[in-house]
Amino acid sequence: MKRKLFVSAILLLSLADFAFAEEKKFKDFTVDVPESCTAEEKDNTLTVRCHETGFFTLSLRPAGPVKGREAADEFARQYKGNTPMLNDFGNYFFDTEQNGVSVKVELIERDGQLLVYTSDNNPDGWPEALSKAFDSITGNTPAVDEFIQKNLLSPPDEQP
């Protein structure tokens, strides 16, 4: 009997975890937003925030005429960031500060699309709710979803 109650309690807790998430659909993305988080879209940029400093933003747009390092330098100037560097996945990234919070900006440019991804640079890592929201991101069209799955959510060894 105790084992049955324990298994039932575990099942209820795992189901409760999903019950607190609300699926929200935005222009390009759909995300499950845990109860402790907020999600909003402004100027074609999705922002998901959990707690005071835990956040990420996503903005998908067609790649402009300026590409690669030149585009990264322009974004770094715009965001008042440091000199962009190239990571192991072929994406430029740089650090900056926004409202007193250290932020990482990564530019993922593939297939004529540019995904601008920003997140807090919290040395303690993200709260679990924010990680769950990030892992739930899907694109609202097959092409956007394929781009997201392949270039943002894939494990490093599966990156192009």
BELVEN-V725023 format. One record per residue. N is the residue number from 1. RES is the residue in one small letter. PHI is phi in whole degrees, -180 to 180 (none if undefined). OMEGA is omega as a letter, one per 40 degrees, with the letter a starting at -180 (NA if undefined). BURIAL is 1 if it has 16 or more other C-alpha atoms within 10 Angstrom, else 0. Layout:
n->{N	N}
res->{RES	RES}
phi->{PHI	PHI}
omega->{OMEGA	OMEGA}
burial->{BURIAL	BURIAL}
This chain:
n->{1	2	3	4	5	6	7	8	9	10	11	12	13	14	15	16	17	18	19	20	21	22	23	24	25	26	27	28	29	30	31	32	33	34	35	36	37	38	39	40	41	42	43	44	45	46	47	48	49	50	51	52	53	54	55	56	57	58	59	60	61	62	63	64	65	66	67	68	69	70	71	72	73	74	75	76	77	78	79	80	81	82	83	84	85	86	87	88	89	90	91	92	93	94	95	96	97	98	99	100	101	102	103	104	105	106	107	108	109	110	111	112	113	114	115	116	117	118	119	120	121	122	123	124	125	126	127	128	129	130	131	132	133	134	135	136	137	138	139	140	141	142	143	144	145	146	147	148	149	150	151	152	153	154	155	156	157	158	159	160}
res->{m	k	r	k	l	f	v	s	a	i	l	l	l	s	l	a	d	f	a	f	a	e	e	k	k	f	k	d	f	t	v	d	v	p	e	s	c	t	a	e	e	k	d	n	t	l	t	v	r	c	h	e	t	g	f	f	t	l	s	l	r	p	a	g	p	v	k	g	r	e	a	a	d	e	f	a	r	q	y	k	g	n	t	p	m	l	n	d	f	g	n	y	f	f	d	t	e	q	n	g	v	s	v	k	v	e	l	i	e	r	d	g	q	l	l	v	y	t	s	d	n	n	p	d	g	w	p	e	a	l	s	k	a	f	d	s	i	t	g	n	t	p	a	v	d	e	f	i	q	k	n	l	l	s	p	p	d	e	q	p}
phi->{none	-63	-64	-63	-65	-62	-64	-64	-64	-61	-62	-63	-63	-69	-69	-62	-58	-76	-65	-86	-92	-121	-77	-124	-108	-120	-55	-107	-128	-123	-143	-85	-105	-60	-55	-83	-121	-127	-141	-148	-123	-142	53	61	-120	-85	-122	-115	-130	-131	67	-72	-114	-83	-157	-146	-130	-136	-142	-112	-150	-64	-64	-83	-67	-92	-129	58	-61	-62	-64	-62	-61	-64	-62	-62	-63	-61	-88	57	-101	-79	-66	-65	-126	-97	-93	-65	-98	82	-107	-84	-146	-155	-107	-152	-129	-130	52	79	-113	-71	-130	-106	-117	-123	-110	-109	-114	-150	49	76	-116	-126	-106	-99	-117	-123	-154	-68	-102	-73	-65	-87	86	-83	-66	-57	-62	-68	-61	-65	-62	-60	-66	-89	-62	-133	-88	-83	-128	-56	-66	-68	-63	-62	-60	-62	-63	-79	-108	-115	-102	-71	-61	-51	-74	-102	-69	-68}
omega->{a	a	i	i	i	i	i	i	i	i	i	i	a	i	i	i	i	a	a	i	i	i	i	a	i	a	a	a	i	a	i	a	i	a	a	a	i	i	i	i	i	a	i	i	i	i	i	a	i	a	a	a	a	a	i	i	i	i	a	a	i	i	a	i	i	a	i	a	i	i	i	i	i	i	i	i	a	a	a	a	i	a	a	i	i	i	a	a	i	i	i	i	i	i	i	i	i	i	i	a	i	a	i	i	i	i	a	a	i	i	i	i	i	i	i	a	i	i	i	i	a	a	i	i	a	i	a	a	a	i	i	i	i	a	a	a	i	i	a	i	i	a	i	i	i	i	a	a	a	a	a	a	a	i	a	a	i	i	i	NA}
burial->{0	0	0	0	0	0	0	0	0	0	0	0	0	0	0	0	0	0	0	0	1	0	0	0	1	1	0	1	1	1	1	1	1	1	0	0	1	1	1	0	1	0	0	0	1	1	1	1	1	1	0	0	1	1	1	1	1	1	1	1	0	0	1	0	0	0	0	0	0	0	1	1	1	0	1	1	0	0	1	0	1	0	0	1	0	0	0	0	0	0	1	1	1	1	1	1	0	0	0	0	0	0	1	1	1	1	1	1	1	0	0	0	0	1	1	1	1	1	1	1	1	0	0	0	0	1	0	0	1	1	0	1	1	1	0	0	1	1	1	0	0	0	0	1	1	0	1	1	1	0	1	1	1	0	0	0	0	0	0	0}
